[in-house]
Amino acid sequence: MPRKRTAESSKSAMAAGRKTKSAATTPAASTAAAAPNVGAADPNVTRQRAYALRTTVYRQIKRQMKWTPSCRVGAARWSYTSSVPNPDVFFRAFRLEPVNTKGKTWKQKKMPIYDFESCVGRVEASIRWGSLRLMGPHVNLKWNEEDNMFTVSGKHGLSQIRREYDDAVEQAEEAAKSK
């Protein structure tokens, strides 16, 4: 007959050096405790974590892109909040400088949509009779340096609207060049 594990037997197993399943031995708990110092000096680790962060951001944004009536005009909103092990990973992932031109660290930034898509990739979600894409001239990035937390937010809508917007931008650029 198997013996039931009680609190006393768990303590004795821990004292004997045997592993038991608990919150302290799960992979998430062990990486959470070591996260602030991981990858601080090694550029290869920082690069790998930045790539993983870009992939995660892409997937989470795409997961939120669902059809709503506000997609017709490109006003449906999405937002993703997460934390990073150290600031270098965040700045590397989005190809940003940690300090603005005035020498201050920034808390919020409007990143042009084309720059964001060059970092993360072209985010497009298929719907029944079309597709959805990121909309607007920019994506908002908010950075909390104390907690190493960031928020990325923006809008999405029908890809037809985005194509029309892109065409209008190209025409405006060509008109500015010809003058």
DAFENSUL-V301685 format. One record per backbone hydrogen bond with DSSP energy under -0.5 kcal/mol. NH is the residue of the N-H (numbers start at 1). CO is the residue of the C=O. E is the energy in kcal/mol with one decimal. If there is no record, write none. Layout:
nh=(NH/NH)
co=(CO/CO)
e=(E/E)
//
This chain:
nh=(6/10/11/12/13/14/15/16/17/18/22/25/26/26/30/31/32/33/34/35/37/38/38/40/43/46/47/48/49/50/51/52/53/54/55/56/57/58/59/60/61/62/63/64/64/65/65/66/71/72/73/74/75/76/78/80/82/84/89/90/91/92/93/94/95/96/100/103/106/109/111/111/113/116/117/118/119/120/121/123/124/125/127/130/132/133/134/135/139/140/141/142/143/144/145/148/149/150/151/152/153/154/155/156/157/158/159/161/162/163/164/165/166/167/168/169/170/171/172/173/174/175/176/177/178/179)
co=(4/6/7/8/9/10/11/12/14/13/20/22/22/23/26/27/28/29/30/31/34/34/35/37/41/42/43/44/45/46/47/48/49/50/51/52/53/54/55/56/57/58/59/60/61/61/62/64/68/69/70/71/70/156/154/152/150/148/86/86/87/88/89/90/92/91/104/100/98/141/109/139/137/112/113/114/115/116/117/121/122/132/130/127/125/157/123/155/111/153/109/151/107/149/143/144/144/82/142/80/140/78/135/76/133/71/131/158/158/159/160/161/162/163/164/165/166/167/168/169/170/171/172/173/174/175)
e=(-0.6/-2.1/-2.0/-2.3/-2.2/-2.2/-2.3/-1.8/-1.0/-2.2/-0.6/-0.7/-0.6/-0.5/-2.0/-2.1/-2.0/-1.7/-1.2/-1.1/-0.9/-1.0/-0.6/-1.2/-0.7/-2.0/-2.4/-2.2/-2.6/-2.3/-2.2/-2.2/-2.2/-2.4/-2.2/-2.3/-2.7/-2.4/-2.3/-2.6/-2.4/-2.4/-2.1/-1.2/-0.6/-0.9/-0.6/-1.5/-2.2/-1.4/-0.8/-0.7/-2.5/-1.3/-2.1/-2.8/-2.4/-2.3/-1.1/-1.0/-2.5/-2.2/-2.4/-1.9/-0.6/-2.5/-3.3/-1.6/-0.7/-2.8/-0.7/-3.0/-1.7/-2.3/-2.4/-1.4/-1.3/-2.9/-1.1/-0.8/-0.7/-2.1/-2.3/-1.1/-3.1/-2.8/-0.8/-2.9/-3.0/-2.4/-3.2/-2.7/-3.4/-3.2/-0.7/-1.2/-1.5/-2.9/-2.2/-2.9/-2.2/-2.0/-0.7/-2.9/-2.3/-1.9/-2.4/-0.7/-1.3/-2.3/-1.9/-2.2/-2.9/-2.4/-2.1/-2.3/-2.4/-2.3/-2.1/-2.4/-2.4/-2.2/-2.0/-2.0/-2.0/-0.9)
//
